């Protein structure tokens, strides 16, 4: 075992051995939630022109990040084999 792996194990605990290179359910949930929120904000700006002047793009980006984080928090991962 390399020193790096030992250090990571000390800091983070046990490593998770993934069965495949597929992203986990949490990663997929945050990506989909972020994409849907961006699409919703774009549609809202399309149907209500001038809204972008009232609502700052920074707030819109924060809303996307918040929705994605909440989706990831509430999504349960499948059980993984611990190394």
Secondary structure, DSSP 8 states (H G I E B T S, - for coil): --HHHHHHHHHH-S-EE-SSSS--HHHHHHHHHHHHHHHHHHHHHHHSTTHHHHS-HHHHHHHHHHHHHHHHHH------EE-
